[in-house]
């Protein structure tokens, strides 16, 4: 028994107390991973010492091993709070210096970049103006604040039922302002290339049994689209586009609509500066059954310009923007990095880690792929520190410290006895 063993034991116990104390201090740190002190015994390095005569020289700290097990995920409701469920780290950039973290508390800086509390930028795949994500390289993710561009209406789908028992209109000359000149009408809002609205009204004139003439008005111009014919089962048997109407649409860029296709092309001339265009009106699915006339389905594929209302983060890391015009679009995608040996990472503090030779190269991919975890938006991963176990470890480390102190005290007593001889 000697001082060296006791001192090494005190140092080991002190290190253990430091590690346990650090765990307890970070019990509420988001994404924190607890650590465990690992120790090794120490023996004199001498070839002259017989194997069965070796006396240990104490203990030393061999490593501080981190526990990267999953922490509890709690919902916060904040759009930029993101939790990792499974393996992986967020990739962060500080002026080009790459670090890694499990802390998913993010916010937007003044330039629209997604950053953490220290200003490190979250890395991922950027999305173009069309919402297509570019996976060629990772960049600092930025939430665009510009309006989403409008989409011009190219197609209108109109499925209606026209009363098979209706008689021909009393006024044989078609007039949109005169309800007696048509049997049924419906309307829908279309959009031009600038996002301006174009009201398209459709009218149906049942001239004879099984034969209906379709008309449309837009910007005060009335167009005879053509004829729709129905069979004895009430289904469309043929459509005959009006030659003049189709010629006008073709001049505006429309392809020629042939007979029997169930659709007609309508030329449009917007009044807000957008160029002349056309819209295809498809009546496929329209019926002529006995009973009241009415709409079964009416839709179009255009929309106006919109501003970003909010955004959400999916399990695969895709950041989806929700716009005031009801549209959604991908704004980017968060990536995750995994390592063959996470314990080889250097802990930089502030919940940041750095890659080393021991950790291996970062394997960057989208959440949910290979061995990468998934993400949960509006939630945070809590510290994985188990306070109950840590308090037990604290008591154990304290007793180890006291026991090693007693070793030194005992050696001191022995030395005192020798001095008194």
Secondary structure, 3 states (H helix, E strand, C coil): CCHHHHHHHHHHHHHHHHHHHHHHHCCCCCCCCCEEEEEEEEECCCCCCCHHHCCEEEEEEEEEEECCCCCCEEECCCCCEEEEECCCEEEEEECCEEEEECCCECEECCCCEEECCCCCEEEEEEECCCCCECCCCCEECECCCCCECCECCCEEEEEEECCCCCCCCCCCCCCCCCHHHCCEEEEEEEECCCCCEEEEEEEEEEEECCEEEEEEEECCEEEEEEEEEECCCCEEEEEEECHHHHHHHHHCCCCCCCCCCCEEEEEECCCCCCCCEEEEEECCCCECCCCCCEEEEEEECCECCECEEEEEECCCCEEEEEECCCCEEEEEEEEEEECCCHHHCEEEECCEEECCCCCCCCEEEECCCCCCCEEEECEEECCCCCHHHHHHHHHHHHHHHHHHHHHHHHHHHHHHHHHCC
